[in-house]
């Protein structure tokens, strides 16, 4: 009997050790992302952050940090409220320069910070986004990190311009080249293009710098505006999750409990950034690159100097919507 009990304990211990090792291995091999977001007013930024938190709970992604690129000093507090609701209160947050100017329109950010617990109360309590970008990137393995850009280009342009500091002896361009695997941007209407739309318009000078002036030193995938038009999600939140679920709070703030009042662009961008095509998306335009067109917006052209850039469209809309709904409906 004692031998049997000892054998059972040994087997149990081995299984537990194996499970722990598998969990550790999954965390180590999971995609590493930094999210740069204009979370403040638009519904889809919140869904992307919520999805990232759920996937982090499952060990399917490592969220290294989240940057605010909008001059709403409560944006980082709202981000902290979402992260805390998903039991990730220690995700590093960074604020765009001059956030205290408070010139961006507020939306559900104020509702989130009034409804949910959080320890960050304004941008004054977090480091600047570029400094945090540099600190996080400096300690990552080479070519390991995906930047998911779902807002203004301000932080990206300033990261490119940044100089060596206490975090790394590399300047911004060299640091990006060494540490970043790919930049995934939600913007544009490819291939034909259009005038500047939402994300580009938030900081036109910075967008031009990232797209044209500095030749971003890693591959770029553009998850363009066509992906959000039919991505209508979240309509079941008011009946499937509790009233203090952050996704429900944002949804109710934007649309009441009616049908989705807007598409969702950033959710697909987050899904693609983490998993690639996944039979959900198509990658188009390889051998080309985005450029600033005569209307000041983005178009696509052949560009042999950027052989690995692509733009992304949805290949299976129903599956994308179901995947996003499943993630934002998780608790």
C-alpha positions as CSV (number, residue, x, y, z in Angstrom):
1,X,0.0,0.0,0.0
2,X,2.8,2.4,0.9
3,X,4.6,1.5,-2.3
4,X,1.4,2.2,-4.3
5,X,0.9,5.5,-2.6
6,X,4.5,6.5,-3.2
7,X,4.2,5.5,-6.8
8,X,1.0,7.4,-7.3
9,X,2.6,10.5,-5.6
10,X,5.6,10.2,-7.9
11,X,3.5,9.9,-11.0
12,X,1.3,12.9,-9.8
13,X,4.4,14.9,-9.2
14,X,5.9,14.0,-12.6
15,X,2.6,15.0,-14.3
16,X,2.5,18.3,-12.4
17,X,6.1,19.0,-13.2
18,X,5.5,18.2,-16.9
19,X,2.4,20.5,-16.9
20,X,4.3,23.3,-15.3
21,X,7.1,22.9,-17.8
22,X,4.6,22.8,-20.7
23,X,3.0,26.0,-19.4
24,X,6.4,27.7,-19.0
25,X,7.3,26.6,-22.5
26,X,4.0,28.0,-23.9
27,X,4.6,31.3,-22.3
28,X,8.2,31.4,-23.6
29,X,7.2,30.5,-27.2
30,X,4.1,32.7,-27.3
31,X,4.2,35.8,-29.6
32,X,5.5,38.9,-27.9
33,X,3.6,42.1,-28.7
34,X,3.6,45.7,-27.8
35,X,0.3,47.5,-28.5
36,X,0.3,51.2,-29.5
37,X,-3.3,52.5,-29.3
38,X,-5.5,55.6,-29.4
39,X,-7.9,54.0,-27.0
40,X,-10.2,56.9,-25.9
41,X,-13.2,57.1,-28.2
42,X,-13.4,54.2,-30.7
43,X,-14.9,50.9,-29.8
44,X,-12.3,48.7,-31.6
45,X,-9.3,49.8,-29.6
46,X,-11.0,48.4,-26.5
47,X,-11.8,45.1,-28.2
48,X,-8.2,44.7,-29.2
49,X,-6.9,45.3,-25.7
50,X,-9.6,43.0,-24.2
51,X,-8.7,40.3,-26.7
52,X,-5.0,40.6,-25.9
53,X,-5.8,40.2,-22.2
54,X,-7.9,37.1,-22.8
55,X,-5.2,35.5,-25.0
56,X,-2.6,36.3,-22.4
57,X,-4.7,34.5,-19.8
58,X,-4.5,31.5,-22.1
59,X,-0.8,31.7,-22.6
60,X,-1.3,32.4,-26.3
61,X,0.4,35.8,-26.3
62,X,2.8,37.8,-24.2
63,X,1.7,41.5,-23.8
64,X,5.0,43.2,-23.1
65,X,3.4,46.7,-22.8
66,X,0.6,49.0,-24.0
67,X,1.3,52.5,-25.2
68,X,-1.2,55.3,-25.4
69,X,-0.7,57.5,-28.5
70,X,-3.6,59.9,-27.8
71,X,-3.5,63.1,-25.7
72,X,-6.1,62.1,-23.2
73,X,-4.5,61.8,-19.8
74,X,-7.1,59.3,-18.7
75,X,-6.4,56.9,-21.5
76,X,-3.7,55.1,-19.5
77,X,-6.1,54.9,-16.5
78,X,-8.7,53.2,-18.8
79,X,-6.1,50.8,-20.1
80,X,-5.1,49.9,-16.5
81,X,-8.8,49.4,-15.7
82,X,-9.2,46.9,-18.5
83,X,-6.0,45.1,-17.7
84,X,-6.9,45.0,-14.0
85,X,-10.3,43.5,-14.8
86,X,-8.6,40.7,-16.6
87,X,-6.2,40.2,-13.7
88,X,-3.2,41.7,-15.4
89,X,-2.6,44.9,-13.4
90,X,1.1,44.9,-14.0
91,X,1.2,45.3,-17.7
92,X,3.5,48.3,-18.3
93,X,1.8,51.3,-19.7
94,X,3.3,54.3,-21.5
95,X,1.8,57.7,-22.4
96,X,2.4,59.8,-25.5
97,X,4.4,63.0,-25.0
98,X,2.4,66.0,-23.8
99,X,-0.6,63.9,-22.7
100,X,-1.3,66.6,-20.1
101,X,-2.4,68.9,-22.9
102,X,-5.6,66.8,-22.8
103,X,-6.6,67.7,-26.4
104,X,-8.1,64.4,-27.5
105,X,-11.8,63.8,-27.2
106,X,-12.8,61.6,-24.3
107,X,-15.2,58.7,-24.7
108,X,-15.6,55.5,-22.8
109,X,-12.3,56.1,-21.0
110,X,-14.1,58.2,-18.4
111,X,-16.7,55.5,-17.9
112,X,-14.2,52.8,-17.4
113,X,-12.2,54.7,-14.8
114,X,-15.4,55.6,-13.0
115,X,-16.7,52.0,-13.0
116,X,-13.7,49.7,-12.5
117,X,-10.8,49.4,-10.1
118,X,-7.4,50.7,-11.3
119,X,-4.1,51.9,-9.8
120,X,-3.1,54.3,-12.6
121,X,-5.0,57.5,-12.5
122,X,-3.4,59.7,-15.2
123,X,-0.5,59.9,-17.6
124,X,1.6,61.5,-15.0
125,X,2.0,58.2,-13.2
126,X,3.4,56.2,-16.2
127,X,6.6,56.6,-18.2
128,X,6.7,58.3,-21.6
129,X,5.8,55.8,-24.4
130,X,9.1,56.1,-26.2
131,X,11.2,55.5,-23.1
132,X,9.0,52.5,-22.3
133,X,9.3,51.2,-25.8
134,X,13.1,51.4,-25.6
135,X,13.2,49.7,-22.2
136,X,10.9,46.9,-23.2
137,X,12.6,46.3,-26.6
138,X,16.1,46.4,-25.2
139,X,15.5,43.3,-23.1
140,X,13.8,41.2,-25.7
141,X,15.5,38.5,-27.9
142,X,16.5,39.7,-31.3
143,X,13.7,39.9,-33.9
144,X,11.1,38.6,-31.4
145,X,8.6,41.4,-30.9
146,X,5.6,42.5,-33.0
147,X,4.4,46.1,-32.6
148,X,0.6,46.3,-33.1
149,X,-0.1,49.9,-34.1
150,X,-3.8,50.7,-33.9
151,X,-3.8,54.4,-33.5
152,X,-1.7,57.5,-34.2
153,X,1.9,57.3,-35.6
154,X,3.3,59.7,-33.0
155,X,5.1,57.2,-30.8
156,X,6.4,55.2,-33.8
157,X,8.0,58.3,-35.3
158,X,9.5,59.4,-32.0
159,X,10.8,55.9,-31.4
160,X,12.5,56.0,-34.8
161,X,14.1,59.4,-33.9
162,X,15.2,58.3,-30.4
163,X,18.8,58.3,-29.3
164,X,20.8,55.9,-27.2
165,X,20.0,56.0,-23.5
166,X,20.3,54.1,-20.3
167,X,18.2,51.2,-21.8
168,X,20.2,50.6,-25.0
169,X,23.3,52.0,-26.7
170,X,21.4,51.7,-30.0
171,X,19.5,54.6,-31.6
172,X,15.8,54.0,-32.4
173,X,16.2,52.8,-35.9
174,X,18.9,50.3,-34.9
175,X,17.0,49.1,-31.9
176,X,13.9,48.5,-34.0
177,X,16.0,46.6,-36.6
178,X,17.5,44.4,-33.8
179,X,14.5,43.6,-31.7
180,X,11.3,44.0,-33.8
181,X,10.1,41.2,-35.9
182,X,7.3,43.1,-37.7
183,X,5.2,46.2,-37.4
184,X,1.4,45.5,-37.9
185,X,-0.5,48.7,-38.6
186,X,-4.2,49.2,-38.9
187,X,-4.6,51.8,-41.6
188,X,-5.1,52.5,-45.3
189,X,-7.5,51.2,-48.0
190,X,-5.3,49.2,-50.3
191,X,-4.3,48.9,-53.1
192,X,-6.0,51.9,-54.7
193,X,-5.9,54.1,-51.6
194,X,-7.9,57.1,-50.4
195,X,-7.4,60.4,-48.6
196,X,-6.0,60.2,-45.1
197,X,-8.4,58.3,-42.8
198,X,-8.7,58.2,-39.0
199,X,-5.3,56.9,-37.7
200,X,-3.2,58.7,-40.2
201,X,-5.1,62.0,-39.6
202,X,-4.4,61.9,-35.9
203,X,-0.7,62.9,-36.7
204,X,-0.1,63.4,-40.4
205,X,3.5,64.4,-40.0
206,X,4.4,61.4,-37.9
207,X,2.5,59.1,-40.4
208,X,4.6,60.5,-43.3
209,X,7.8,60.0,-41.3
210,X,7.0,56.3,-40.6
211,X,5.7,55.6,-44.1
212,X,8.2,57.6,-46.3
213,X,10.8,59.6,-44.5
214,X,12.7,57.1,-42.5
215,X,12.1,53.7,-44.2
216,X,10.9,51.7,-41.3
217,X,13.6,49.0,-40.8
218,X,11.4,45.9,-40.5
219,X,8.6,44.3,-42.5
220,X,5.2,46.0,-42.2
221,X,1.8,44.4,-42.5
222,X,-1.0,46.8,-43.1
223,X,-4.4,45.5,-41.9
224,X,-6.4,48.0,-43.9
225,X,-9.8,49.6,-43.6
226,X,-11.6,47.0,-45.6
227,X,-11.2,44.6,-42.7
228,X,-13.5,46.5,-40.3
229,X,-16.5,47.4,-42.5
230,X,-18.3,44.1,-41.9
231,X,-16.7,43.2,-38.6
232,X,-19.7,44.0,-36.5
233,X,-19.2,42.3,-33.1
234,X,-20.2,42.6,-29.5
235,X,-24.0,42.6,-29.9
236,X,-24.4,39.8,-27.3
237,X,-22.3,41.3,-24.6
238,X,-25.2,42.8,-22.7
239,X,-26.7,39.3,-22.2
240,X,-23.6,37.1,-22.0
241,X,-21.3,38.8,-19.5
242,X,-21.8,40.7,-16.3
243,X,-22.3,44.5,-16.0
244,X,-18.7,45.1,-14.8
245,X,-17.1,43.3,-17.7
246,X,-14.9,46.0,-19.4
247,X,-16.0,45.0,-22.9
248,X,-19.7,45.3,-21.9
249,X,-19.0,48.7,-20.3
250,X,-17.5,50.0,-23.5
251,X,-20.1,48.5,-25.7
252,X,-23.0,50.0,-23.6
253,X,-21.2,53.4,-23.5
254,X,-21.0,53.4,-27.3
255,X,-24.1,51.6,-28.5
256,X,-26.4,51.0,-25.6
257,X,-27.4,47.4,-25.8
258,X,-28.5,47.6,-29.4
259,X,-26.9,46.2,-32.6
260,X,-23.2,47.2,-33.2
261,X,-23.1,50.8,-34.2
262,X,-19.8,50.6,-35.9
263,X,-17.3,48.2,-37.5
264,X,-14.3,46.8,-35.7
265,X,-10.9,47.4,-37.3
266,X,-8.5,46.9,-34.4
267,X,-9.8,43.5,-33.4
268,X,-8.8,41.9,-36.8
269,X,-5.5,43.7,-36.6
270,X,-4.8,42.1,-33.2
271,X,-5.8,38.7,-34.4
272,X,-3.6,38.9,-37.4
273,X,-0.6,40.3,-35.5
274,X,-0.7,37.3,-33.1
275,X,-1.5,34.4,-35.5
276,X,-0.9,35.5,-39.1
277,X,-3.4,34.4,-41.7
278,X,-4.9,31.5,-39.7
279,X,-7.3,30.8,-42.7
280,X,-9.0,34.0,-41.6
281,X,-7.0,36.6,-43.6
282,X,-5.3,37.0,-47.0
283,X,-1.9,38.6,-47.4
284,X,-1.7,40.7,-50.6
285,X,0.7,43.1,-52.3
286,X,4.0,41.3,-51.5
287,X,6.8,43.1,-53.3
288,X,5.1,46.4,-52.8
289,X,4.7,49.0,-50.1
290,X,2.5,51.8,-48.8
291,X,3.2,55.4,-49.8
292,X,1.7,58.8,-49.3
293,X,-0.4,59.5,-52.3
294,X,-1.3,62.8,-54.0
295,X,-4.4,63.1,-51.7
296,X,-2.2,62.8,-48.6
297,X,-3.5,59.4,-47.8
298,X,-2.1,55.9,-48.3
299,X,-1.9,53.9,-51.5
300,X,0.1,50.8,-52.6
301,X,2.8,50.5,-55.2
302,X,5.5,48.1,-56.3
303,X,8.6,48.6,-54.3
304,X,11.5,46.2,-54.6
305,X,13.2,47.7,-51.6
306,X,10.5,46.3,-49.3
307,X,10.0,42.7,-50.5
308,X,8.3,41.6,-47.3
309,X,5.5,44.2,-46.8
310,X,1.9,43.1,-47.3
311,X,-1.6,44.4,-46.9
312,X,-4.2,42.2,-45.2
313,X,-7.8,41.6,-46.1
314,X,-10.3,39.2,-44.5
315,X,-10.8,35.9,-46.1
316,X,-13.5,34.4,-43.8
317,X,-15.6,37.2,-42.4
318,X,-17.9,34.9,-40.4
319,X,-15.0,33.2,-38.7
320,X,-13.3,36.5,-37.8
321,X,-16.5,37.8,-36.3
322,X,-17.1,34.6,-34.3
323,X,-13.5,34.6,-33.1
324,X,-13.6,38.2,-31.9
325,X,-17.0,37.7,-30.2
326,X,-15.8,34.6,-28.4
327,X,-12.8,36.4,-27.1
328,X,-14.5,39.6,-26.0
329,X,-17.3,37.6,-24.5
330,X,-14.9,35.7,-22.2
331,X,-14.6,36.6,-18.5
